[in-house]
């Protein structure tokens, strides 16, 4: 791991919706349909907020699986 890595910002769907970026139901649907990367831990679903923002800024430039490697 390099020293310039940025910590990942994981938020629950509810927390991400409270930022006003989009409604909670829309985020849940996007996770369910694998439109954005999500992490399921028990009954909770977490979203990488930075990846979600970059996806919303430019959905055509988003490549599924790219967030895993970098």
PLY file of the C-alpha trace (Angstrom):
ply
format ascii 1.0
element vertex 70
property float x
property float y
property float z
element edge 69
property int vertex1
property int vertex2
end_header
0.00 0.00 0.00
1.33 3.41 -0.88
1.34 6.37 1.49
-0.83 8.47 -0.85
-3.91 6.26 -0.55
-7.10 7.93 0.54
-9.30 6.19 3.11
-12.53 4.80 1.71
-15.71 6.60 2.74
-18.31 3.92 3.38
-21.83 4.98 4.27
-25.02 3.10 4.86
-27.75 3.72 2.32
-29.63 5.77 4.90
-26.58 7.95 5.64
-25.90 8.51 1.92
-29.54 9.48 1.34
-29.36 12.00 4.20
-26.66 13.89 2.28
-29.37 14.78 -0.24
-27.60 13.15 -3.17
-30.66 11.04 -4.04
-33.60 9.32 -2.33
-33.04 6.25 -0.18
-35.29 4.05 -2.32
-33.33 4.95 -5.44
-30.04 4.03 -3.75
-31.50 0.71 -2.60
-32.71 -0.06 -6.13
-29.32 0.83 -7.63
-27.58 -1.52 -5.18
-30.08 -4.30 -5.79
-29.60 -3.99 -9.58
-25.77 -3.77 -9.24
-25.71 -0.32 -10.82
-23.32 0.94 -8.14
-20.89 -1.07 -6.02
-22.24 -1.99 -2.60
-20.95 -3.99 0.32
-23.44 -6.16 2.19
-22.56 -6.89 5.82
-25.27 -8.74 7.67
-28.47 -6.79 7.14
-26.68 -3.54 6.32
-25.61 -2.28 2.93
-22.70 0.11 2.58
-21.87 2.35 -0.36
-18.50 3.85 -1.24
-19.64 7.47 -1.30
-16.76 8.72 -3.49
-17.50 6.08 -6.14
-21.20 6.97 -6.04
-20.43 10.66 -6.58
-18.06 9.94 -9.47
-20.67 7.63 -11.03
-23.32 10.34 -10.80
-20.97 12.95 -12.26
-20.11 10.83 -15.30
-22.04 7.54 -15.65
-20.63 6.91 -19.15
-17.07 6.88 -17.82
-17.88 4.48 -14.96
-16.49 0.95 -15.31
-17.87 -1.73 -13.01
-15.11 -3.37 -11.00
-12.68 -0.45 -11.36
-13.21 0.59 -7.73
-11.79 -2.74 -6.53
-8.36 -2.13 -8.02
-7.98 1.51 -7.47
0 1
1 2
2 3
3 4
4 5
5 6
6 7
7 8
8 9
9 10
10 11
11 12
12 13
13 14
14 15
15 16
16 17
17 18
18 19
19 20
20 21
21 22
22 23
23 24
24 25
25 26
26 27
27 28
28 29
29 30
30 31
31 32
32 33
33 34
34 35
35 36
36 37
37 38
38 39
39 40
40 41
41 42
42 43
43 44
44 45
45 46
46 47
47 48
48 49
49 50
50 51
51 52
52 53
53 54
54 55
55 56
56 57
57 58
58 59
59 60
60 61
61 62
62 63
63 64
64 65
65 66
66 67
67 68
68 69
